[in-house]
Amino acid sequence: MHAPANPVDLVLMAILQGLTELFPVSSLGHSVLVPAVLHWNIDRQALWFLPFLVVLHLGTAAALLLYFRREWIALIGGGLRQLAGRGSSPEAHRLWLLVVGTIPAGLVGLILEHPLRRLFGDARLVAVALAANGLVLLLGDWLHRRRGGDGSARLDFVRAAWVGLAQTAALIPGFSRSGTTLVAGLGAGLSYADAAEFSFLLGTPIIGAAGLLEVPKLFHDSLITGGQIGWIVACGLLAGFFAYVSTAFLMRYFRGHEIQALRPFAAYCVLAGIGALALLATVA
């Protein structure tokens, strides 16, 4: 099957992507499980499926750039001033932390791109991974209590690389990129708010890099038509809108919590993963 599903399914997936991308519940896992459980007419093995998801992720990246626009202007400005020999700054240092954090996921994604594609067709494996993601989030709350993430800790390059390495787990559908990086940040002693902000900033370059690799495939004549490309781009914008709303909510949420902020998301992931596995078993 080379053509996407009907427009209603695409729109529903865009809304689902936008709402779940920044929440630590794995948008990619939901993009596989929800259509499978609800019997949407979507072929997850079709050549258009992964590029379509990437367009939705690009909508998310645009939302993140818009929400954190002041931070990115300061970061890039600090980096350029340092390169021009005008001295270092906290903004330049943070920019290089983000660069270091981006490298691990980029390398692993390039190396394992084709083997990981096969996981999109195994909804049961994704359900198990989603439940496991919930356990990882519980680990994050435990690490926060143990390390005392009061915001006094600061990332160095080793810890930034560790956070970046953690997001490679999200290459497996069901594990959340924002969730794994949040947990790694908490493990480094950051507060919930600081870990969330670094996680969201870190997501922008890796999502953009994925788009550069996959979006051109949408314009291949053998995949989809021009009209379908229009629908997919519109869905990317829709996903971006809901991602912006989600980002604003989550930053407000994490700034208002000092303990066990990940517990609700952990409970949801465990229950949703087990529930999806049970539902999929009934239609086997």
N, C-alpha and C positions, 0 to 999 in steps of 0.2 A: 504494500500500500504506500503510494507516494503523495497522496493529497491529505491535507489536514482534515480534522473533524469539522462538523458544521460550526458556524459562527457562534452559536449559543454556547457550545462547549468551550470554545476558545475564550470567550468573554468570562465564563465562570472560572476557567483556569487562571486568567489574568488577575481576577479579584482574589482568588485563593493565593496566588503567588505574592501579590502585594501585601496581603494581610499576614502572611506567615514568614516572609523572607527575613525580617529583622527579629521576629520573635524566636527564641531559642528552641524551636519545635521542628525544624527542618522543612523548609518550603519544598525542597526537592523530594523529600519523602512523601509529603502531602500530594505533590504533583503526580506521583506514581500511585499512591494508595487510594486517594479519593476517587479518581476515575475507575480504578479496578473494583472498589467496593460498591460504587453507585452505578457501575456498568455503563459509563460514558463510552461513546463510540470513538475511542482514541487508541491508535496503534502506537504503543510506546517504543516499538522497534523500528518504526518508520524513520527514514532518513531525515525528515523535517523536524522530528520531535525535539532532539537536543538543540538544534539552532533556534527553534521556537522558544524553548525554555531560556536560552541565552538572551534573546530579545527581551523577554520579561525581566531577566536579571539586569539588563542594561537600563530598563525603566527604573529599577531599584537603584542602580548606581547614580542615575540622574537625580533621583530623589535625595540620596545621601549627599551628593555634591551641593544641591540646593540648600538642604537643611544645615550642613556644616560649611557653608560658603565662606563665612568669616574665618573659620579655622584654617581652611585650605589656602585662602589668600595670605594669611599670616605665615603658614608653613612654607609655602612656595617662595614667598618674599624673603623669609629668613634663609632658606637654602640658596637662593640666588645671591643674596648679599655675602654669604659665606664663600661661595664660589668666586665672587668678584674680589675676594680678599679684604672684605670690610668687617671681618670679625665674626665669631660664632655667636649664637643666641639660643635660648631654650627652644624657639620655634625650629631653627635649623637642626638642632639635635633630635627633636621629635620627628622631623621629616625623615632623617636617616634611620631612625628606629622603624618607621613604617616601611622604608625600602628594604631593610634587613628582614622584617617580618613577612614581606611579600615573597621573598625568594623561595622559601621551602615549598609552599603550595604551588607556585608556578612551575618549579622543576618537576615535582611529583605529578602534577596534572599533565604535563607534556609527555612524561615517560609512560604513564599508565592510562592515557586517554582511551585507547581502544579496549583494553581489558575491562575498564570500569563501565564502558557503554553497555556491556552485557548485563550488568546489575539492574538496569532500568526495566528489564523484562521479568524480574523475579519479585513480585509484590510481597510474597511471604518473607523473603529475606529482608526487604525494606521494613516490614512490620516489626521484625525482630530487632533491627537496627534502631528503629524509633523508640522501642521500649528500652533498649540499652542506652540510648541518648538520655532518657529520663534518669537513669542511674548515674550517668556522668554529671548531670545537673545537680543531683543530690551531693555528689562528691564536691562540686563547687561550693555549695553552702558550707559543707564541713571544712573545706580548706579556708574559707573566709573566716570562720570562727577560730580555726587553729592559728592562722597567720595574723589575725587581727587587722583586717583590711580597712584601716581608718583613713586612708587617703595619704598617709605620710610616705608610703613606699613610692619609689620611682623606678621606671624601667631602665635597664641598661641594654646593651646590644645582645648579650647572651639571653636575657629574659625575653627581649623582643623576638629573637629567633625562635625561642621556645613557643611563644604565643603563635607565631607564624606557622610553626610545625604542627601545632595543635589543629589548625584549621584544615590541614590535609585530610583529617578524618572525615570531613564533610564531603569529600569526593565520593564517599559511599552514601547513597541515598538513604535517608533515615537519621543520619547524624547531622546535627545542625552546625553550620559554620559559626554563626554568632554564639551558639551555646558552647562549643568547644573552646573558642577564643576567650569567651567570658570566664570559663572555668580556669583556663591557663592564666589569665590576668589576675583572677582572685588568688590562685596559687602563688603568684609572684608578689602578693601582698597589696594589690590595688583595692580601692573601694569599689562597690558595685558600679557607681556612676563613672569612675575613671576607667574601669575595665570595659564597660559598655561603650564609652566614647572611643577608646582605642580600637575596640572590635569593629565598630561601624566605620571608622576611618580606614582601618586595614582592609575592609571588604571592598572598598571602591576600586583600587587598582587591580585586584585579582579578578573582579567581575568585568572590568573594562578590558583586561587582557583576554579573557575568555570570549568576549564579544568580537574582538579583532580577529580571532581564529575561526569563529563559527558563523558569524553573520553573513559573510560573503557566500556561504553555501546556500543561503536562502534564495539567491538570485540565479542559481543554476537552473537552466530550462527544464531539466528532468525532474526537478523536485516539486515546485509549486508555480502557480500562475501569478501574474501581476496583481490581479484582484485579491488573491489570497495573501500576498505580501502586504497589501493595504490593511487587511484585517489584522495581521500579525503585528504591524507597526502600531495600529490603534490599540491593540491589547497591551503592547509595551508601555504606552502612555498611561493606560488605565492602571496597570500594575504599579507604575511610578507614583501615581496619585495616592493609592492605598498604602504604598511603602512610606511615603512622606508622613501620612497620618500615623502609621505604626511607629515610626522613628520618634516623632514628637511625643507620643504616648509613653514609649518605653524610657526615653531619657527622663521624663517627668517621674515615672514610676521608680526607676533605679535611684534617682536623687532623693526620693522619699523613703528609702528602705535601707536599713543598716544590718539586718539579719534575715536570713532565710528567704531572700528575695526570689530565688530560683525554685523554691519548693512547689508553687502552683504549676509552673511549667513542667517540672519533673513529674508531678502526679498525672498531668494531662498526657504526657508522652508515654508513660508506662501503661496507662489505661487505654489510650488510643491504639498503641501498638498491639496490646493483647486483644483488644476488641476487634481490630482489623484482621488479626491472625485467625480469630475464631470465625468471623464472617467469611473470610476467604476459604476456610476449611469446609464450610457448609456448601460451597458451590464447586468444590473440587470434583 
